[in-house]
């Protein structure tokens, strides 16, 4: 099984991020690591919450088949920057 490609980061806030990637033929689950906890998803995107401001993260996505076998992973690094709101 190949690594997911097209891994991208969007909708970054000071506490969450959306990760998206392309489907891998034969994959039934995708394991996401690098955040507050390791998570498993069936689809090709995930919103990860519980992040900390002013912190750099590196997430890895591993495609797994029905028997749980995995081979390669894709990684992406980014920083969560604190959002400064104007005074009211």
Secondary structure, 3 states (H helix, E strand, C coil): CCCCCCCEEECCCCCEEEEECCCCCCCCEEEEECCCCCEEECCCEEEEECCCCCEEEEEEEEEECCCCCEEEEEEEEEEECCCCCCCC
